[in-house]
């Protein structure tokens, strides 16, 4: 994919993970980002909604410092939930976000330590869907089951 000749806009990609006090979630999202990065010409960073570093705003700053004018943000979550429909869009400063039909309040117990940080990015942010139901994920499950047999 030649992003430099087909568009004057410099693209950056941000993969967003939840974050955790334990290192495993950060490690998995970082490994996924590294595999994806190897196949791309544009910068790819990870940012975490909560607890892990870098935060979403910090990762956006890294991409902006690398020259990104448009950042495509993909949540590394299987399905929509309060984090993908409310928390992450709010952190990104996106007022329209996704539909908030099922979750009007946020009522679980962990702390989101990046909510007060404002993003200082003048370019365009495009927020994608989470991973969702995908045949490739079913194939991974099939492999795990077959390995266990």
C-alpha positions, 0 to 999 in steps of 0.5 A: 500500500503506497500511502505517500503517492496516493494521498498527500495526507500522512497516515498513522495507525493507533491500536487501542488496548484496554490496559491492565495492572498485569503485563499480559494484555499490553504484551499481546496488543504490542505483539499484534502491533509489531506484526501489523507494523511489519506489513505497513509503510506508515507508523503504527503505535499502541495506546491504552485506555487505562493503566498501561502506557503509553496512554491514548493521548501519548500515542497520538502525540507520538504519531503526530511527532512522526508526521501523521496528519490523519490517524486511524484508531482501531480498538483491539477489542472483540465487540462493542461495549461501553469502552468502545462506544463511550470511553475511547471516543471521549478520550479521542475527543470525538463527540459523535462516537458510536451509538449509545443505545445500550449503555448510558452510564459507566458503572464498573469499578476500575479507574480510567486514569487518562480521561482528563488528558486532552489530545493536542492533535490538529489532524483527522482522527478516524475511529474504526469498529472493533475486531468483531465476529470474523472468520479469522478469529474462528480459525484461531479458535479451531487451531487452539481446539485442534492443538488441545486434542 
